[in-house]
Amino acid sequence: MKKIFEDLQCLAILLLVSSLAVSCKKLIEIPPNPPTEITQTEVFADSADAVSAVDGIYSNFQVANGGLTIASGLVTMCGGLSADELNTATTNTSMDQYYTYSVLSTNGYIENFWLAYTNIYQMNACLQGVGGDSSAISVSLRQQLTGEVKVDRALYYFNLVNLFGNVPLVTGTNYTVNAQIARSPVDSVYGQILADLTSAVQLLTPVYPSAGRMRPNLYTAEALLAKVELYQQQWPAAANAASAVINSGVYSLCPSLDSVFLDGSNEAIWQLPANGTYQPVSEATNFVPYANSIQPNFWLTPFLLNAFEPGDLRRTYWLDSNVVNGQVYYYPYKYKNTTLAKTPVEDYMIFRLGDQYLIRAEALAEQNKLDSAMADLNLVRARAGLAPKTAVSQADLLADIMQERRIEDFCEWGNRWYDLKRTGAAGTTLSGEKTGWQTDAALYPLPISELQNNSLLVQNPGY
């Protein structure tokens, strides 16, 4: 961690300044001998500064302008290549390493993943500041900001632990400590994720704190909690959390598949606006070719393409294709806007209702509540124009649910990659479809630069 944090002693206050905009001119001057921790008093001196600091976290998600971060497209693309969803041009050697299971510890995208800790640092600073002694922040605002930042941090750690396994668990802002911190076991990281989400559920309300669904509310925390509990095989807890979202009455499945990812989608549980200066969401920028004659940067593998059932409307609305030199290339088309001028406006989807139905279906099926699980599954299938599934065994229903997850959630947030790993199906599936699979490929390597600067970090096996 030293490489990421080594400059923070001089730049830490500027990190928050950049997110506080005009409301914090008083912080521009850095003390000549900055302490090892940020002084929170002035940063969070009033409500406007506190809200601005938290808003800066969402700016650092970088959902627009073509950036590839752990919160914007990078998990989708690398996970899609590592699973069996995507292929890419061999000229993009850094991305191709994920498809061929030959990722190097010097891979630039690995470095991008690890930059998550820069934003986690800012989250930690906000949590400390909002939780401080300032009487200028109301109790209700303090609870809202604390709850939503805990959701943000839980999302980051959820992806880090699923990509790398054991990772450093950084919850403070002491630069000296953060620069030399060892990896924590997966169970400990999940423990922190669950603690953050459990707290967020207690702090947040059903009302979104801003226009649209940009900032987390109660059901955003419940949605991530449902996913985390599913991954932990806590079936009743996963079903209960998903039910809280589904039964809230706030959300509904969009009848039209073309409307799911639009601004104002009623299926959206958490959806960030893609209002960058020149490009919309990363998936559109990287998946959709700029001309019909151009080979896509990423295209669907035959494994995914052949997994669609005949008549599945998701193939009609969520895929497109180009023909280049006689070869047909199908590419993801959930996001269609390659420029900001295109309408209708699309936002970046983090959590949506369709996935919650499938989370609950799986959790119920694991409890042998087959009829209820099948009802959830068939709601998603009906929206896709497919006939309902009928009574089957528990094993068959679970297989049907995983198949539905494969199609409904394809090329979204690495869901297929994570599903294959958490269910133990990665080795059997991927070794049968692709060459180069090895068990060690289930986790990505840590950046070599971080290992060189932090003697407490240990590389993942096989790298």
WOBELGI-V384108 format. One record per pair of residues at least 6 apart in sequence whose C-alpha atoms are under 6 Angstrom apart, sorted by the first residue. I is the first residue (numbers start at 1). J is the second residue. Records with the same first field share a line. If there is no record, write none. Layout:
I->J  J
This chain:
1->179  450  454
2->179  180  453  454
3->450  453
5->179
19->53  56
20->52  53
36->174  175
37->173  174
40->129
44->50  129
46->136  137
47->137
61->71
63->72  281
64->274  276  279  280  281
65->276  278  279
66->279  282
68->74
69->112
70->113
73->282  283
75->413  414
76->411  412  413  414
79->414  417
80->86
81->87  98  99
82->98  99
83->417
85->300  301  304
86->299  300  301
87->298  299  301
88->297  298
90->96
97->103
100->436
101->441
105->445  446  447  448
106->447  448
111->447
124->171  172
127->146
130->142
143->203
144->204
147->200  203  204
148->216
150->196
151->221
154->193
163->443
164->443  444
165->186
166->183  184  185  186
167->183  184
168->182  183  184
169->184
180->454
182->456  457
197->221
201->218  221
204->217  218
205->217  218
206->217  218
208->217
213->270  271
214->271  272
219->245
220->269
222->241
226->238  241  242
229->238
230->238
235->363
239->360  363
242->356  360
251->266  267
252->266  267
253->267
254->260  267
261->346
262->345  346  347
263->345  346  347
267->352  353
268->352
269->351  352
270->350  351
271->348  349  350
272->347  348
273->347
274->280  281  347
279->339  340
280->340
284->335  336  338
285->338
287->298
289->296
292->322
293->324
299->329  330  331
300->330  331
312->384  385
313->384  385
314->384
318->333  334
319->331  332  333
320->330  331  333
321->329  330  331
322->328  329
357->376
361->373  376
364->373
365->373
378->388
406->416
420->426
431->437
440->462
445->460
446->459
451->457
